[in-house]
Amino acid sequence: MIESGEKEKLMELLRERLIECGWRDEMKALCRAYARKKGRNNVTVDDLIDVITPKGRASVPDSVKAELLQRIRSFLMAAAL
């Protein structure tokens, strides 16, 4: 997938879909809220990652997951031929 450039295409598709569905804005809002709660000077990137990652993964829409999975399957089927 890496050599063919398919991985990068899938990553771009994922970025587009997450922006379209508002996921990215939701994660930005969660980060801002956490920073306000803890105080901006008391928050590190690692803190944000620890807090936001579980919520972010859980909130990716099923339709986006399904579309990505279908694209991966299609790629693997085409590569197997």
KEVO-89918 format. One record per residue: x, y, z of N, C-alpha, C in turn. Coordinates in nm, 2 decimals. Layout:
<atoms>
+--------+--------+--------+--------+--------+--------+--------+--------+--------+
!    n_X !    n_Y !    n_Z !   ca_X !   ca_Y !   ca_Z !    c_X !    c_Y !    c_Z !
+--------+--------+--------+--------+--------+--------+--------+--------+--------+
!      X !      Y !      Z !      X !      Y !      Z !      X !      Y !      Z !
...
+--------+--------+--------+--------+--------+--------+--------+--------+--------+
</atoms>
This chain:
<atoms>
+--------+--------+--------+--------+--------+--------+--------+--------+--------+
!    n_X !    n_Y !    n_Z !   ca_X !   ca_Y !   ca_Z !    c_X !    c_Y !    c_Z !
+--------+--------+--------+--------+--------+--------+--------+--------+--------+
!   0.08 !  -0.12 !   0.00 !   0.00 !   0.00 !   0.00 !   0.09 !   0.13 !   0.00 !
!   0.20 !   0.12 !   0.07 !   0.28 !   0.24 !   0.07 !   0.35 !   0.26 !  -0.06 !
!   0.40 !   0.16 !  -0.12 !   0.47 !   0.17 !  -0.25 !   0.38 !   0.22 !  -0.36 !
!   0.26 !   0.18 !  -0.36 !   0.16 !   0.22 !  -0.46 !   0.11 !   0.36 !  -0.44 !
!   0.13 !   0.42 !  -0.32 !   0.07 !   0.55 !  -0.29 !  -0.07 !   0.54 !  -0.24 !
!  -0.12 !   0.42 !  -0.23 !  -0.26 !   0.40 !  -0.18 !  -0.28 !   0.45 !  -0.04 !
!  -0.18 !   0.42 !   0.04 !  -0.19 !   0.46 !   0.19 !  -0.21 !   0.61 !   0.20 !
!  -0.14 !   0.69 !   0.12 !  -0.15 !   0.84 !   0.12 !  -0.29 !   0.88 !   0.07 !
!  -0.34 !   0.81 !  -0.03 !  -0.47 !   0.84 !  -0.08 !  -0.58 !   0.81 !   0.02 !
!  -0.56 !   0.70 !   0.09 !  -0.66 !   0.67 !   0.20 !  -0.65 !   0.77 !   0.32 !
!  -0.53 !   0.81 !   0.35 !  -0.52 !   0.91 !   0.46 !  -0.59 !   1.04 !   0.42 !
!  -0.57 !   1.08 !   0.29 !  -0.63 !   1.21 !   0.24 !  -0.79 !   1.19 !   0.24 !
!  -0.84 !   1.08 !   0.20 !  -0.98 !   1.05 !   0.20 !  -1.03 !   1.06 !   0.35 !
!  -0.96 !   1.00 !   0.44 !  -1.00 !   1.00 !   0.58 !  -1.00 !   1.15 !   0.63 !
!  -0.90 !   1.23 !   0.60 !  -0.90 !   1.37 !   0.64 !  -1.02 !   1.44 !   0.59 !
!  -1.05 !   1.42 !   0.46 !  -1.17 !   1.49 !   0.40 !  -1.30 !   1.45 !   0.47 !
!  -1.32 !   1.32 !   0.49 !  -1.44 !   1.27 !   0.55 !  -1.46 !   1.32 !   0.69 !
!  -1.35 !   1.32 !   0.77 !  -1.36 !   1.37 !   0.90 !  -1.39 !   1.52 !   0.91 !
!  -1.34 !   1.60 !   0.82 !  -1.37 !   1.74 !   0.81 !  -1.51 !   1.76 !   0.77 !
!  -1.56 !   1.68 !   0.67 !  -1.70 !   1.70 !   0.62 !  -1.80 !   1.67 !   0.73 !
!  -1.77 !   1.57 !   0.81 !  -1.87 !   1.53 !   0.91 !  -1.86 !   1.61 !   1.04 !
!  -1.76 !   1.70 !   1.05 !  -1.75 !   1.78 !   1.17 !  -1.67 !   1.72 !   1.28 !
!  -1.61 !   1.61 !   1.26 !  -1.53 !   1.54 !   1.36 !  -1.41 !   1.63 !   1.40 !
!  -1.34 !   1.68 !   1.30 !  -1.23 !   1.76 !   1.33 !  -1.26 !   1.88 !   1.42 !
!  -1.37 !   1.95 !   1.39 !  -1.41 !   2.06 !   1.47 !  -1.45 !   2.02 !   1.61 !
!  -1.51 !   1.90 !   1.62 !  -1.55 !   1.85 !   1.75 !  -1.42 !   1.82 !   1.84 !
!  -1.32 !   1.77 !   1.77 !  -1.19 !   1.74 !   1.85 !  -1.12 !   1.87 !   1.89 !
!  -1.13 !   1.97 !   1.80 !  -1.07 !   2.10 !   1.83 !  -1.14 !   2.16 !   1.95 !
!  -1.27 !   2.15 !   1.96 !  -1.35 !   2.20 !   2.07 !  -1.31 !   2.13 !   2.20 !
!  -1.30 !   2.00 !   2.19 !  -1.26 !   1.92 !   2.31 !  -1.12 !   1.96 !   2.36 !
!  -1.03 !   1.99 !   2.27 !  -0.90 !   2.03 !   2.31 !  -0.90 !   2.17 !   2.38 !
!  -0.98 !   2.26 !   2.32 !  -0.99 !   2.39 !   2.37 !  -1.05 !   2.39 !   2.51 !
!  -1.16 !   2.31 !   2.53 !  -1.23 !   2.30 !   2.65 !  -1.13 !   2.24 !   2.76 !
!  -1.06 !   2.14 !   2.72 !  -0.96 !   2.08 !   2.82 !  -0.86 !   2.18 !   2.86 !
!  -0.81 !   2.26 !   2.76 !  -0.70 !   2.36 !   2.79 !  -0.76 !   2.47 !   2.88 !
!  -0.88 !   2.51 !   2.86 !  -0.94 !   2.61 !   2.95 !  -0.96 !   2.56 !   3.09 !
!  -1.00 !   2.43 !   3.10 !  -1.03 !   2.37 !   3.23 !  -0.90 !   2.36 !   3.31 !
!  -0.79 !   2.31 !   3.25 !  -0.66 !   2.29 !   3.31 !  -0.57 !   2.42 !   3.32 !
!  -0.60 !   2.51 !   3.24 !  -0.52 !   2.63 !   3.22 !  -0.42 !   2.61 !   3.11 !
!  -0.42 !   2.70 !   3.02 !  -0.33 !   2.68 !   2.90 !  -0.19 !   2.65 !   2.93 !
!  -0.14 !   2.71 !   3.03 !   0.01 !   2.69 !   3.06 !   0.03 !   2.56 !   3.13 !
!  -0.07 !   2.49 !   3.17 !  -0.06 !   2.36 !   3.24 !  -0.09 !   2.24 !   3.15 !
!  -0.11 !   2.26 !   3.02 !  -0.15 !   2.15 !   2.93 !  -0.03 !   2.12 !   2.83 !
!   0.00 !   2.00 !   2.82 !   0.10 !   1.96 !   2.72 !   0.03 !   1.88 !   2.61 !
!   0.11 !   1.87 !   2.50 !   0.05 !   1.79 !   2.39 !   0.02 !   1.65 !   2.43 !
!   0.11 !   1.59 !   2.51 !   0.09 !   1.45 !   2.56 !  -0.04 !   1.44 !   2.64 !
!  -0.07 !   1.55 !   2.72 !  -0.20 !   1.55 !   2.80 !  -0.32 !   1.55 !   2.70 !
!  -0.31 !   1.63 !   2.60 !  -0.42 !   1.63 !   2.50 !  -0.44 !   1.50 !   2.43 !
!  -0.33 !   1.44 !   2.39 !  -0.33 !   1.31 !   2.32 !  -0.40 !   1.21 !   2.41 !
!  -0.35 !   1.20 !   2.54 !  -0.41 !   1.10 !   2.63 !  -0.56 !   1.12 !   2.65 !
!  -0.60 !   1.25 !   2.66 !  -0.75 !   1.27 !   2.69 !  -0.83 !   1.26 !   2.56 !
!  -0.78 !   1.31 !   2.45 !  -0.86 !   1.32 !   2.33 !  -0.87 !   1.19 !   2.25 !
!  -0.76 !   1.11 !   2.25 !  -0.75 !   0.99 !   2.16 !  -0.86 !   0.89 !   2.18 !
!  -0.90 !   0.85 !   2.30 !  -1.01 !   0.76 !   2.32 !  -1.14 !   0.81 !   2.27 !
!  -1.17 !   0.94 !   2.30 !  -1.29 !   1.01 !   2.25 !  -1.29 !   1.02 !   2.10 !
!  -1.18 !   1.05 !   2.04 !  -1.16 !   1.07 !   1.90 !  -1.19 !   0.94 !   1.82 !
!  -1.13 !   0.83 !   1.87 !  -1.15 !   0.70 !   1.80 !  -1.29 !   0.66 !   1.81 !
!  -1.35 !   0.68 !   1.93 !  -1.49 !   0.63 !   1.95 !  -1.59 !   0.71 !   1.87 !
!  -1.55 !   0.84 !   1.83 !  -1.65 !   0.92 !   1.77 !  -1.64 !   0.93 !   1.62 !
!  -1.55 !   0.85 !   1.56 !  -1.54 !   0.85 !   1.41 !  -1.67 !   0.78 !   1.36 !
!  -1.74 !   0.84 !   1.27 !  -1.87 !   0.79 !   1.23 !  -1.85 !   0.65 !   1.16 !
!  -1.94 !   0.56 !   1.18 !  -1.94 !   0.43 !   1.12 !  -1.93 !   0.43 !   0.97 !
!  -2.00 !   0.53 !   0.91 !  -2.00 !   0.54 !   0.77 !  -1.86 !   0.57 !   0.71 !
!  -1.78 !   0.65 !   0.79 !  -1.64 !   0.68 !   0.74 !  -1.56 !   0.55 !   0.76 !
!  -1.58 !   0.48 !   0.87 !  -1.50 !   0.36 !   0.89 !  -1.54 !   0.26 !   0.78 !
!  -1.66 !   0.24 !   0.75 !  -1.71 !   0.15 !   0.64 !  -1.65 !   0.18 !   0.51 !
!  -1.65 !   0.31 !   0.47 !  -1.60 !   0.36 !   0.34 !  -1.45 !   0.32 !   0.33 !
!  -1.38 !   0.35 !   0.44 !  -1.23 !   0.32 !   0.44 !  -1.21 !   0.17 !   0.43 !
!  -1.28 !   0.10 !   0.50 !  -1.27 !  -0.05 !   0.50 !  -1.30 !  -0.10 !   0.36 !
!  -1.40 !  -0.05 !   0.29 !  -1.43 !  -0.09 !   0.16 !  -1.32 !  -0.06 !   0.06 !
!  -1.26 !   0.06 !   0.07 !  -1.15 !   0.10 !  -0.01 !  -1.03 !   0.01 !   0.01 !
!  -1.00 !  -0.02 !   0.13 !  -0.89 !  -0.11 !   0.16 !  -0.92 !  -0.25 !   0.10 !
!  -1.04 !  -0.30 !   0.12 !  -1.07 !  -0.43 !   0.06 !  -1.06 !  -0.43 !  -0.09 !
!  -1.11 !  -0.33 !  -0.15 !  -1.10 !  -0.32 !  -0.30 !  -0.96 !  -0.31 !  -0.35 !
!  -0.87 !  -0.24 !  -0.28 !  -0.73 !  -0.23 !  -0.31 !  -0.67 !  -0.37 !  -0.30 !
!  -0.69 !  -0.44 !  -0.19 !  -0.63 !  -0.57 !  -0.17 !  -0.68 !  -0.67 !  -0.27 !
!  -0.81 !  -0.67 !  -0.31 !  -0.86 !  -0.76 !  -0.41 !  -0.80 !  -0.73 !  -0.54 !
!  -0.78 !  -0.60 !  -0.58 !  -0.72 !  -0.57 !  -0.70 !  -0.57 !  -0.61 !  -0.71 !
!  -0.50 !  -0.60 !  -0.59 !  -0.36 !  -0.63 !  -0.58 !  -0.34 !  -0.78 !  -0.59 !
!  -0.44 !  -0.86 !  -0.55 !  -0.43 !  -1.00 !  -0.55 !  -0.45 !  -1.06 !  -0.69 !
!  -0.51 !  -0.99 !  -0.78 !  -0.53 !  -1.04 !  -0.91 !  -0.41 !  -1.03 !  -1.00 !
+--------+--------+--------+--------+--------+--------+--------+--------+--------+
</atoms>
